């Protein structure tokens, strides 16, 4: 996949497993690159590369504290992913509701016999 499409789209950015792991690590709060490296057992260059991609699509923000760079999650930029998944969640809930109705009907039929 071309780098340009990876960095311009939230969906492509979160498609990579290590980037999702970084987002998971940052959900608890701000962390330096070294802490992320320790949490994930990835090399520092790998973490930095993934943080750059996540920053370019707006999923993480960086601030300087002395010589350290601290990264934090910017969850509002996950809205497109959330909205897309929500459609499937609604469809799944509708199917589960129909299944529940069917099971209740079977239960009523069994009680009548």
Secondary structure, DSSP 8 states (H G I E B T S, - for coil): --HHHHHH-HHHHHTSHHHHHHHHHHTT--EEHHHHHHHHT--HHHHHHHHHHHHHTTSEEEEEETTEEEEEE-GGGGHHHHHHHHHHHHHHHHHHHHHHHHHHHHHHHHHH-
